[in-house]
């Protein structure tokens, strides 16, 4: 079964966070918005795409917290209409950028963010980083991104402060500096930004540039979770499952993972599956475990893929199905899970769930063995010894047996002892 783990920096968890694209400082060749007064009357674009943290947004206006929560099909035409009526309104242009980001129209989103940022919109300055951090920016230049974030952060943008804190925490285009990271993340957190609270919590959880403080981390994660921050729920669950500064509490863990899983978080879905499989925090239920593993696995969670394969292989929570088991082991193996690579090698070796293929067996056992899996090291030794899937090589066989034996593998130890006895 999978190990329990936390989700760390927002950027490393693939979560939409403070920003949204790379850019060019100053007026774009596509034209910049004039810095005209923003509309004081709510529009449909505000309702569908405004950011509640945007200082340009008048108090009481409707808004949507994250670009990923925007209904792009409705927001795009509404924001295009609003911009036609007020082409110099930088707030509307920024909101159009958010709608475009939600629609994955990243190049056009970048252009609109640039125009709004060039007109002085600090939220657009902050958002000009996110798509870059997520690896979908068109023009990639850490220095330019940091300059926009610095500008936004110094003007009081919580998103900009959070983004700048992440740049310092990760050493993106600057020397890694946890003091600067903490300072900027604290500013964002103190403004009530859930992402800032979450990322500051990670600093305290890891003891990165600060004294490790589980209680402080827990409080920050809880504050972010109260705002619906799903990764904060995942980290809170990890605190309780590992007993970091608190008593282990699987009932609470199950409730926290359930909240996060209900929001579609793949880590939480797979972790909830594990709780059901092991009967932690509630009754054991393999059918529920299989259902939750499937949800996480389909979203690409590698441990969920591996654990789902286990249930198919052993017929737990549903019918035994070696074909499905091999398919899910394959996905987990492709994602680097060593035990999945080992098991996939075994299935190829014995021809279960698909054709027998010793060359594939050797290849997958090699990948798992290279990661230190003792069972794979032993099996790879056997394949070399008998010449299956490739040339016979006694020296390599012995070398892999020795690696497995060093980890206490009983079969490998027996092999080496037998060989030593025969050589006398």
HUMOJO-V663429 format. One record per run of one state. SS is the DSSP state (H for helix, E for strand, - for the rest). FROM is the first residue (numbers start at 1). LEN is the number of residues. If there is no record, write none. Layout:
[[SS,FROM,LEN] [SS,FROM,LEN]]
//
This chain:
[[-,1,9] [H,10,4] [-,14,30] [H,44,6] [-,50,17] [H,67,3] [-,70,2] [H,72,14] [-,86,4] [H,90,13] [-,103,3] [H,106,13] [-,119,3] [H,122,6] [-,128,2] [H,130,4] [-,134,8] [H,142,13] [-,155,3] [H,158,13] [-,171,7] [H,178,13] [-,191,3] [H,194,13] [-,207,7] [H,214,12] [-,226,4] [H,230,13] [-,243,7] [H,250,13] [-,263,3] [H,266,13] [-,279,7] [H,286,13] [-,299,3] [H,302,13] [-,315,7] [H,322,13] [-,335,3] [H,338,13] [-,351,7] [H,358,13] [-,371,3] [H,374,13] [-,387,7] [H,394,13] [-,407,3] [H,410,14] [-,424,1]]
//
